[in-house]
Amino acid sequence: MKYVVFQHEATGQMEIRLTLAPTTHKQLAQEVAPFGLKPVSAGFARFLPDGRFEACGRSTSLGLAPHADDARLLSAFYTHTIKQAESS
């Protein structure tokens, strides 16, 4: 699964986007560029059997690699999403 981590240029807030769609990291970034989001890291997310994520590879279209904290960010995003789904 491809992912890109963005930082909002005005607020500094971080946001992550994941996709299984047949698209490039660059195309994913272009979709949110009008909203002031700048890509800061990118790669591929792999779900591990123990429930964590691994950030691997690199985005050739953006020229970005995973950041050291991306695996933690992906895991936190996944956990938050599951909790939201369970409460609805």
C-alpha positions as CSV (number, residue, x, y, z in Angstrom):
1,M,0.0,0.0,0.0
2,K,1.4,3.4,-0.9
3,Y,1.5,6.2,1.6
4,V,2.5,9.9,1.7
5,V,3.0,11.9,4.9
6,F,2.2,15.6,4.5
7,Q,2.8,18.7,6.5
8,H,0.4,21.6,6.3
9,E,2.5,24.7,5.3
10,A,0.5,27.1,7.5
11,T,-0.1,25.1,10.7
12,G,2.7,22.5,10.6
13,Q,0.0,19.8,11.3
14,M,0.9,16.3,9.9
15,E,-1.5,14.3,7.7
16,I,-1.1,10.9,6.2
17,R,-2.8,9.5,3.0
18,L,-2.8,5.8,2.1
19,T,-3.9,4.2,-1.2
20,L,-4.3,0.9,-2.8
21,A,-5.3,2.5,-6.1
22,P,-3.0,2.2,-9.1
23,T,-1.6,5.7,-8.8
24,T,1.8,7.3,-8.1
25,H,2.9,9.0,-4.9
26,K,3.2,12.2,-6.9
27,Q,-0.4,12.0,-8.2
28,L,-1.5,11.4,-4.6
29,A,0.4,14.5,-3.5
30,Q,-1.0,16.6,-6.4
31,E,-4.5,15.9,-5.2
32,V,-3.9,17.7,-1.9
33,A,-1.4,20.4,-2.9
34,P,-4.2,23.0,-3.3
35,F,-4.9,22.6,0.4
36,G,-1.4,23.7,1.5
37,L,-0.1,20.1,2.2
38,K,3.5,19.5,1.3
39,P,4.8,15.9,1.1
40,V,7.6,15.3,3.6
41,S,8.0,11.5,3.4
42,A,6.6,8.6,1.4
43,G,7.0,4.9,0.7
44,F,5.1,1.7,1.1
45,A,3.2,0.4,4.2
46,R,3.3,-3.2,5.0
47,F,1.0,-4.7,7.7
48,L,2.9,-7.1,10.0
49,P,1.3,-10.1,11.7
50,D,1.7,-8.6,15.1
51,G,-0.5,-5.6,14.2
52,R,2.2,-3.1,13.5
53,F,3.1,-1.4,10.3
54,E,6.5,-1.3,8.5
55,A,7.4,1.7,6.3
56,C,9.6,0.5,3.5
57,G,10.7,1.4,0.0
58,R,10.7,4.9,-1.4
59,S,8.8,7.1,-3.7
60,T,10.6,7.5,-7.0
61,S,8.0,10.0,-8.3
62,L,8.4,12.3,-5.3
63,G,12.1,11.5,-4.5
64,L,11.2,10.8,-0.9
65,A,11.9,7.9,1.5
66,P,10.2,6.9,4.8
67,H,11.0,9.0,7.8
68,A,12.1,7.2,11.0
69,D,8.7,7.9,12.6
70,D,6.5,6.7,9.7
71,A,5.9,3.2,11.0
72,R,4.7,4.6,14.3
73,L,2.5,7.1,12.5
74,L,1.0,4.4,10.3
75,S,0.3,2.2,13.3
76,A,-1.3,5.1,15.2
77,F,-3.4,6.0,12.2
78,Y,-4.6,2.4,11.8
79,T,-5.4,2.0,15.5
80,H,-7.4,5.3,15.5
81,T,-9.3,4.2,12.4
82,I,-10.3,0.9,13.9
83,K,-11.4,2.6,17.1
84,Q,-13.6,5.0,15.1
85,A,-15.1,2.1,13.2
86,E,-15.9,0.2,16.3
87,S,-17.7,3.1,17.9
88,S,-19.9,3.8,15.0
